[in-house]
């Protein structure tokens, strides 16, 4: 069997590596010369634990190869998995231009029957529109299925082989059966739906998880107003099996390539169909407000931001990835610079990606101790172990008054920091006792990196 995977981003590259095997040859198609050059050299252009070893092993066995020629990938292929970017436009709508280009290329180059499998996240109704606009006009029979991905960045390889569920949407039962057969060796519930229902499942899942995050951030705000501590409230809330503990960690908001884009996309889709999705609008607004709230708290703690130095620990939108798309840290840094603060920042793996989107004045470091030197405040924006496990006595020696620590992920031991003389501020934390960090760790532990 031959499988063509178009687009070697987070989704496409994981899919290509996951599908390759002794009886399958996978050809990854990538148009970006820089990415393709790295892949030719046996290197993975993204930071994803376990992916480089998987790609290298399949490449060495000739079960996986790469090209920039879509006709080469499609030649003799049984399936064409599409995993190109579908970014958000400024108005919140989804930009499907790359998808249209690929669809045209598939129709132009398909010389024998092939099944197109959509892995890109697309608005509900897109599959029907693509079939009417492109695939139904092909001289060669092209059948279509939706197979949304549910991969968490930083956990994508694990999620590929141990998913919560596999969803295949097709209006042709034979097509659905053939696509599900691609996952024959994976033990997980396999769900068949219509194409539009599969597309909706992906949007609904991301919207719901984003809603949980914004909900707990709203609770955190109320905790601050009444003197409660959200790190005590959230774990107890999550023990209810109807609610669950995941995505109930207050912080500076969600980011990444999925939640911001998909919540805005679903809200726009609702409006275009004549429905005011008020709840989702609120979710989006709460997330935006969390970033502004972080800036306001830093401004208050420092007595203004002009000529103050702030060290930002973490640039990726969450631990385990080098992805800075829609990262709260990037937006917060922009606000800080606009208000006259000098900003230094670091991240274990995302510095190179952040450099392309941050203001030139921001100093970037690989070593967090270099980043905090002479800073008046430290903002923990991403809860990497590199940062939560720092020697905070050393950090205090390197910093300058008033020694502010803003814990944007509620991941630090408040009592310990205050004992060292730091002015601690978190999200939804008022009057917490000496054991405040313990209750959080009991419930959430090392799951932090996988929650968003």
VEXDREN-2710 file (C-alpha; in Angstrom, 1 decimal):
% VEXDREN-2710
k/r/px/py/pz
1/UNK/0.0/0.0/0.0
2/UNK/1.2/3.5/-0.8
3/UNK/0.0/6.6/1.2
4/UNK/0.7/10.2/0.2
5/UNK/0.6/12.7/3.1
6/UNK/0.5/16.3/1.9
7/UNK/1.9/18.8/4.4
8/UNK/4.7/18.0/6.8
9/UNK/3.7/20.2/9.7
10/UNK/2.8/18.9/13.2
11/UNK/-0.2/16.8/12.0
12/UNK/1.2/15.6/8.7
13/UNK/4.6/14.6/9.8
14/UNK/3.2/12.7/12.8
15/UNK/0.7/11.0/10.5
16/UNK/3.3/10.1/7.9
17/UNK/5.6/8.6/10.6
18/UNK/2.7/6.8/12.3
19/UNK/1.3/5.2/9.2
20/UNK/4.7/4.0/7.7
21/UNK/5.4/0.3/8.2
22/UNK/6.5/-2.9/6.6
23/UNK/3.5/-3.2/4.3
24/UNK/3.1/0.6/3.7
25/UNK/5.2/3.1/1.9
26/UNK/4.5/6.7/2.9
27/UNK/5.5/9.7/0.8
28/UNK/5.5/13.0/2.6
29/UNK/4.9/16.0/0.3
30/UNK/6.3/19.4/1.5
31/UNK/6.5/22.6/-0.4
32/UNK/8.7/24.5/2.1
33/UNK/12.3/24.2/0.9
34/UNK/13.7/24.7/4.4
35/UNK/11.6/22.0/6.0
36/UNK/12.2/19.6/3.1
37/UNK/16.0/20.1/3.3
38/UNK/15.9/19.2/7.0
39/UNK/13.8/16.1/6.2
40/UNK/16.2/15.0/3.5
41/UNK/19.0/15.2/6.1
42/UNK/17.1/13.0/8.5
43/UNK/16.2/15.9/10.8
44/UNK/12.7/16.8/12.1
45/UNK/11.8/20.5/11.6
46/UNK/9.6/20.6/14.8
47/UNK/10.2/19.8/18.4
48/UNK/8.0/16.8/19.2
49/UNK/9.3/14.2/21.7
50/UNK/9.9/10.8/20.0
51/UNK/9.1/12.0/16.5
52/UNK/12.7/12.3/15.3
53/UNK/13.5/8.6/16.2
54/UNK/10.3/7.4/14.5
55/UNK/11.0/9.4/11.3
56/UNK/14.6/8.3/11.2
57/UNK/13.8/4.6/11.6
58/UNK/11.2/4.6/8.8
59/UNK/13.3/6.7/6.5
60/UNK/16.3/4.3/6.9
61/UNK/14.0/1.3/6.1
62/UNK/12.7/3.2/3.0
63/UNK/9.2/3.0/4.4
64/UNK/9.1/6.8/4.5
65/UNK/10.4/9.4/2.0
66/UNK/9.8/13.0/1.2
67/UNK/9.4/15.1/-1.9
68/UNK/8.2/18.5/-3.0
69/UNK/6.4/17.1/-6.1
70/UNK/2.8/16.2/-5.4
71/UNK/2.6/14.2/-8.6
72/UNK/5.3/11.9/-7.2
73/UNK/3.5/11.4/-4.0
74/UNK/0.2/10.7/-5.7
75/UNK/1.6/8.3/-8.3
76/UNK/0.3/4.8/-7.4
77/UNK/-1.1/6.0/-4.0
78/UNK/-4.2/4.5/-2.5
79/UNK/-4.8/7.4/-0.1
80/UNK/-3.9/11.1/-0.1
81/UNK/-4.0/12.5/3.4
82/UNK/-4.2/16.3/3.4
83/UNK/-2.6/18.0/6.4
84/UNK/-2.0/21.6/5.2
85/UNK/-2.4/24.7/7.3
86/UNK/-5.8/26.3/7.8
87/UNK/-4.9/29.4/9.7
88/UNK/-7.3/32.1/11.0
89/UNK/-7.9/35.3/9.0
90/UNK/-8.0/38.6/10.8
91/UNK/-11.8/38.5/10.9
92/UNK/-11.8/35.0/12.6
93/UNK/-12.7/33.1/9.5
94/UNK/-10.6/30.1/8.4
95/UNK/-8.2/30.6/5.5
96/UNK/-8.7/27.6/3.2
97/UNK/-6.6/28.9/0.4
98/UNK/-3.9/26.2/0.8
99/UNK/-6.6/23.5/0.9
100/UNK/-8.0/24.8/-2.4
101/UNK/-4.6/24.7/-4.0
102/UNK/-3.9/21.2/-2.9
103/UNK/-7.4/20.0/-4.0
104/UNK/-6.8/21.4/-7.5
105/UNK/-3.4/19.7/-7.6
106/UNK/-4.9/16.4/-6.6
107/UNK/-7.6/16.6/-9.3
108/UNK/-4.9/17.6/-11.8
109/UNK/-2.5/14.8/-10.9
110/UNK/-4.7/11.9/-9.9
111/UNK/-4.4/9.2/-12.7
112/UNK/-6.2/6.4/-10.9
113/UNK/-8.9/6.1/-8.2
114/UNK/-7.8/7.5/-4.9
115/UNK/-9.3/8.3/-1.5
116/UNK/-8.7/11.8/-0.1
117/UNK/-8.6/11.8/3.7
118/UNK/-8.8/15.2/5.4
119/UNK/-6.6/15.6/8.4
120/UNK/-6.6/19.4/8.4
121/UNK/-9.0/21.0/10.8
122/UNK/-11.7/22.6/8.6
123/UNK/-15.1/24.2/9.3
124/UNK/-18.1/21.9/9.2
125/UNK/-19.4/21.7/5.6
126/UNK/-15.9/22.0/4.0
127/UNK/-15.8/18.4/2.8
128/UNK/-19.1/18.8/1.0
129/UNK/-17.9/22.0/-0.6
130/UNK/-14.5/20.5/-1.7
131/UNK/-16.2/17.6/-3.2
132/UNK/-18.7/19.8/-5.2
133/UNK/-16.0/22.3/-6.2
134/UNK/-13.1/20.0/-7.0
135/UNK/-13.3/16.3/-6.6
136/UNK/-16.6/15.6/-8.3
137/UNK/-15.2/17.2/-11.5
138/UNK/-12.2/14.9/-11.7
139/UNK/-11.8/12.6/-14.6
140/UNK/-10.5/10.0/-12.2
141/UNK/-12.7/8.8/-9.3
142/UNK/-11.8/10.6/-6.1
143/UNK/-13.6/9.6/-2.9
144/UNK/-13.5/11.6/0.3
145/UNK/-13.4/11.1/4.0
146/UNK/-12.9/13.3/7.1
147/UNK/-10.4/11.9/9.7
148/UNK/-9.8/14.7/12.2
149/UNK/-6.8/14.6/14.4
150/UNK/-6.8/14.9/18.2
151/UNK/-3.1/15.2/18.8
152/UNK/-1.6/17.2/21.7
153/UNK/1.6/19.0/20.8
154/UNK/4.3/17.6/23.0
155/UNK/2.4/14.3/23.2
156/UNK/1.6/13.8/19.5
157/UNK/3.5/10.5/19.0
158/UNK/1.9/9.0/22.1
159/UNK/-1.5/10.2/21.1
160/UNK/-1.2/8.7/17.6
161/UNK/-0.6/5.2/18.9
162/UNK/-2.8/5.5/22.0
163/UNK/-5.7/7.8/21.0
164/UNK/-8.9/8.3/23.0
165/UNK/-10.9/7.6/19.8
166/UNK/-10.5/7.5/16.0
167/UNK/-13.2/9.3/14.0
168/UNK/-13.8/8.8/10.3
169/UNK/-16.6/10.6/8.6
170/UNK/-17.7/9.5/5.1
171/UNK/-21.0/9.3/3.3
172/UNK/-19.7/6.0/1.7
173/UNK/-19.5/3.1/4.2
174/UNK/-16.9/1.3/2.0
175/UNK/-14.6/4.4/2.2
176/UNK/-15.0/4.6/6.0
177/UNK/-14.1/0.9/6.3
178/UNK/-11.0/1.4/4.2
179/UNK/-9.8/4.4/6.1
180/UNK/-10.4/2.8/9.5
181/UNK/-8.3/-0.2/8.3
182/UNK/-5.3/2.2/8.3
183/UNK/-5.6/2.1/12.1
184/UNK/-6.1/-1.7/12.4
185/UNK/-3.2/-2.1/14.8
186/UNK/-4.3/0.7/17.2
187/UNK/-6.6/-0.2/20.1
188/UNK/-9.1/2.6/20.4
189/UNK/-12.9/3.2/19.9
190/UNK/-13.5/3.7/16.2
191/UNK/-16.4/5.9/15.3
192/UNK/-18.1/6.3/11.9
193/UNK/-20.0/9.4/11.2
194/UNK/-21.1/11.6/8.2
195/UNK/-18.4/13.9/6.9
196/UNK/-19.9/17.0/8.4
197/UNK/-20.4/15.3/11.8
198/UNK/-16.7/14.4/11.9
199/UNK/-15.8/18.0/11.1
200/UNK/-18.1/19.2/13.8
201/UNK/-16.6/16.7/16.4
202/UNK/-13.2/18.3/16.0
203/UNK/-14.5/21.8/16.4
204/UNK/-16.8/20.9/19.3
205/UNK/-14.0/19.1/21.2
206/UNK/-11.6/22.1/21.0
207/UNK/-14.4/24.6/21.8
208/UNK/-15.4/22.6/24.9
209/UNK/-11.8/22.3/26.2
210/UNK/-11.2/26.0/25.6
211/UNK/-14.5/26.7/27.5
212/UNK/-13.2/24.7/30.5
213/UNK/-10.0/26.8/30.6
214/UNK/-11.9/30.1/30.3
215/UNK/-14.4/28.9/33.0
216/UNK/-11.7/28.2/35.5
217/UNK/-10.0/31.5/34.8
218/UNK/-13.3/33.2/35.5
219/UNK/-13.6/31.3/38.8
220/UNK/-10.0/32.4/39.5
221/UNK/-11.0/36.0/39.1
222/UNK/-13.8/35.6/41.5
223/UNK/-11.5/33.8/43.9
224/UNK/-9.3/36.9/44.0
225/UNK/-12.3/39.1/44.7
226/UNK/-13.6/37.1/47.6
227/UNK/-10.3/35.8/49.1
228/UNK/-10.5/32.2/47.9
229/UNK/-7.6/30.2/46.3
230/UNK/-8.3/28.6/42.9
231/UNK/-5.5/26.1/43.5
232/UNK/-7.7/24.7/46.3
233/UNK/-11.0/25.1/44.4
234/UNK/-10.0/23.5/41.1
235/UNK/-8.6/20.2/42.3
236/UNK/-11.8/19.6/44.4
237/UNK/-13.9/20.6/41.5
238/UNK/-12.1/18.2/39.2
239/UNK/-12.7/15.2/41.5
240/UNK/-16.3/15.2/40.3
241/UNK/-16.3/12.5/37.5
242/UNK/-18.8/14.6/35.6
243/UNK/-16.3/17.4/35.4
244/UNK/-12.9/15.9/35.4
245/UNK/-9.6/17.5/36.4
246/UNK/-8.1/18.2/33.0
247/UNK/-8.1/21.8/31.6
248/UNK/-9.1/23.1/35.0
249/UNK/-5.8/25.0/35.7
250/UNK/-6.1/28.7/36.0
251/UNK/-3.5/30.7/34.1
252/UNK/-2.8/33.3/31.5
253/UNK/-4.9/31.6/28.9
254/UNK/-4.8/29.0/26.1
255/UNK/-2.8/29.4/22.9
256/UNK/-1.3/27.2/20.2
257/UNK/-2.4/26.4/16.7
258/UNK/-5.8/24.9/17.5
259/UNK/-7.9/26.4/20.3
260/UNK/-7.6/30.1/19.3
261/UNK/-8.2/29.4/15.6
262/UNK/-11.0/26.8/16.1
263/UNK/-13.0/28.8/18.7
264/UNK/-12.9/31.9/16.5
265/UNK/-13.7/29.7/13.4
266/UNK/-16.7/28.1/15.1
267/UNK/-18.0/31.4/16.3
268/UNK/-17.7/32.9/12.8
269/UNK/-19.3/29.8/11.3
270/UNK/-22.2/30.2/13.7
271/UNK/-22.7/33.9/12.8
272/UNK/-22.6/33.0/9.0
273/UNK/-25.4/30.5/9.7
274/UNK/-27.5/33.1/11.6
275/UNK/-26.7/32.0/15.2
276/UNK/-25.2/34.1/17.9
277/UNK/-22.9/31.7/19.9
278/UNK/-22.8/33.9/22.9
279/UNK/-21.0/31.3/25.2
280/UNK/-18.2/30.9/22.7
281/UNK/-17.8/34.6/22.3
282/UNK/-17.4/34.8/26.1
283/UNK/-14.8/32.1/26.1
284/UNK/-12.7/34.0/23.5
285/UNK/-13.0/37.2/25.4
286/UNK/-12.0/35.7/28.7
287/UNK/-8.9/34.3/27.1
288/UNK/-8.0/37.7/25.7
289/UNK/-8.6/39.3/29.0
290/UNK/-6.2/36.9/30.9
291/UNK/-3.3/38.3/29.0
292/UNK/-4.2/41.9/29.6
293/UNK/-4.8/41.0/33.3
294/UNK/-1.2/39.7/33.6
295/UNK/0.1/43.0/32.3
296/UNK/-2.1/45.0/34.7
297/UNK/-0.8/42.9/37.6
298/UNK/2.8/43.4/36.7
299/UNK/2.2/47.2/36.2
300/UNK/0.6/47.4/39.6
301/UNK/3.3/45.4/41.4
302/UNK/6.1/47.4/39.8
303/UNK/4.5/50.8/40.1
304/UNK/4.5/51.2/36.4
305/UNK/6.3/49.4/33.6
306/UNK/8.4/52.3/32.1
307/UNK/12.1/51.5/32.5
308/UNK/11.4/48.4/34.5
309/UNK/13.0/45.1/33.5
310/UNK/10.8/42.0/33.2
311/UNK/12.2/38.5/32.6
312/UNK/9.7/36.2/30.9
313/UNK/10.3/32.5/31.5
314/UNK/8.7/30.5/28.6
315/UNK/7.8/31.4/25.1
316/UNK/6.1/28.3/23.7
317/UNK/2.4/28.2/24.3
318/UNK/2.9/25.2/26.6
319/UNK/5.7/22.8/27.7
320/UNK/6.9/20.1/25.4
321/UNK/6.7/22.0/22.1
322/UNK/8.6/24.8/20.3
323/UNK/5.3/26.2/18.9
324/UNK/4.8/29.9/19.7
325/UNK/1.6/30.4/17.7
326/UNK/-0.9/32.4/19.7
327/UNK/1.3/32.0/22.7
328/UNK/0.2/34.1/25.7
329/UNK/3.8/35.0/26.4
330/UNK/4.3/36.5/23.0
331/UNK/1.3/38.8/23.3
332/UNK/2.2/39.8/26.9
333/UNK/5.7/40.7/25.9
334/UNK/4.4/42.9/23.1
335/UNK/2.2/44.8/25.7
336/UNK/5.2/45.1/28.1
337/UNK/7.5/46.5/25.4
338/UNK/4.7/49.0/24.3
339/UNK/4.6/50.3/27.8
340/UNK/8.3/50.9/28.0
341/UNK/9.5/47.8/29.8
342/UNK/12.9/46.2/29.0
343/UNK/12.1/42.5/28.4
344/UNK/14.4/39.5/28.5
345/UNK/13.1/36.0/27.8
346/UNK/14.1/32.4/27.5
347/UNK/12.7/29.0/26.6
348/UNK/14.3/25.6/26.4
349/UNK/13.4/25.0/22.7
350/UNK/11.3/27.9/21.3
351/UNK/13.8/30.7/21.2
352/UNK/14.4/30.4/17.5
353/UNK/10.7/30.5/16.6
354/UNK/10.0/33.3/19.0
355/UNK/12.8/35.4/17.6
356/UNK/10.8/35.8/14.3
357/UNK/7.7/37.3/16.0
358/UNK/9.1/39.3/19.0
359/UNK/10.1/42.9/19.0
360/UNK/13.8/43.5/18.2
361/UNK/14.4/45.0/21.6
362/UNK/13.6/41.7/23.5
363/UNK/16.8/40.0/24.7
364/UNK/16.6/36.2/24.2
365/UNK/18.5/33.6/26.3
366/UNK/18.8/29.9/26.5
367/UNK/19.8/30.0/30.2
368/UNK/17.0/31.2/32.5
369/UNK/19.5/32.6/35.0
370/UNK/20.9/34.9/32.4
371/UNK/17.4/36.0/31.5
372/UNK/16.5/37.0/35.1
373/UNK/19.7/38.9/35.8
374/UNK/18.9/42.5/36.9
375/UNK/15.2/42.0/36.4
376/UNK/12.7/43.7/38.6
377/UNK/10.1/41.0/37.9
378/UNK/9.9/37.5/36.6
379/UNK/6.9/36.2/34.8
380/UNK/6.5/32.4/34.5
381/UNK/4.6/32.1/31.3
382/UNK/5.3/28.4/30.4
383/UNK/5.6/25.8/33.2
384/UNK/8.7/24.0/31.9
385/UNK/10.5/21.9/34.5
386/UNK/13.6/24.0/33.7
387/UNK/11.8/26.9/35.3
388/UNK/9.7/25.4/38.1
389/UNK/12.8/23.6/39.3
390/UNK/15.1/26.6/39.4
391/UNK/17.2/27.6/42.4
392/UNK/15.1/30.5/43.5
393/UNK/17.7/31.6/46.1
394/UNK/20.1/32.1/43.2
395/UNK/17.4/33.9/41.2
396/UNK/16.8/36.3/44.1
397/UNK/20.5/37.2/44.2
398/UNK/20.5/37.9/40.4
399/UNK/17.4/40.1/40.5
400/UNK/16.8/43.7/41.4
401/UNK/14.1/45.1/43.7
402/UNK/11.2/44.8/44.2
403/UNK/11.7/41.1/43.4
404/UNK/8.3/40.4/41.9
405/UNK/7.4/36.9/40.7
406/UNK/4.2/36.6/38.7
407/UNK/3.3/33.0/38.4
408/UNK/1.2/32.9/35.3
409/UNK/0.6/29.1/35.6
410/UNK/0.2/28.7/39.3
411/UNK/3.1/26.2/39.1
412/UNK/5.4/27.6/41.8
413/UNK/5.6/27.1/45.5
414/UNK/4.2/30.4/46.8
415/UNK/5.1/30.0/50.4
416/UNK/8.7/29.1/49.6
417/UNK/9.1/32.1/47.3
418/UNK/7.6/34.5/49.9
419/UNK/9.9/33.1/52.6
420/UNK/12.8/34.0/50.3
421/UNK/11.5/37.6/50.1
422/UNK/9.8/37.6/46.7
423/UNK/6.6/39.5/46.1
424/UNK/4.5/36.6/44.7
425/UNK/1.4/37.0/42.6
426/UNK/-0.5/34.2/40.8
427/UNK/-3.9/33.6/39.2
428/UNK/-6.8/33.4/41.6
429/UNK/-4.7/33.1/44.7
430/UNK/-5.4/35.1/47.8
431/UNK/-4.3/34.3/51.3
432/UNK/-3.0/30.8/50.5
433/UNK/-1.4/28.8/53.3
434/UNK/1.9/27.1/53.5
435/UNK/0.6/24.0/51.8
436/UNK/-1.1/25.6/48.8
437/UNK/1.2/24.1/46.2
438/UNK/0.7/20.6/47.6
439/UNK/-3.0/20.4/46.7
440/UNK/-2.3/21.3/43.2
441/UNK/0.4/18.8/42.7
442/UNK/-1.7/15.9/44.1
443/UNK/-4.4/16.3/41.5
444/UNK/-2.5/17.6/38.5
445/UNK/1.1/16.4/39.0
446/UNK/3.1/15.9/35.8
447/UNK/0.0/16.1/33.6
448/UNK/0.5/19.9/33.3
449/UNK/2.3/19.7/30.0
450/UNK/-0.5/17.9/28.3
451/UNK/-3.5/19.9/29.4
452/UNK/-3.6/22.4/26.5
END
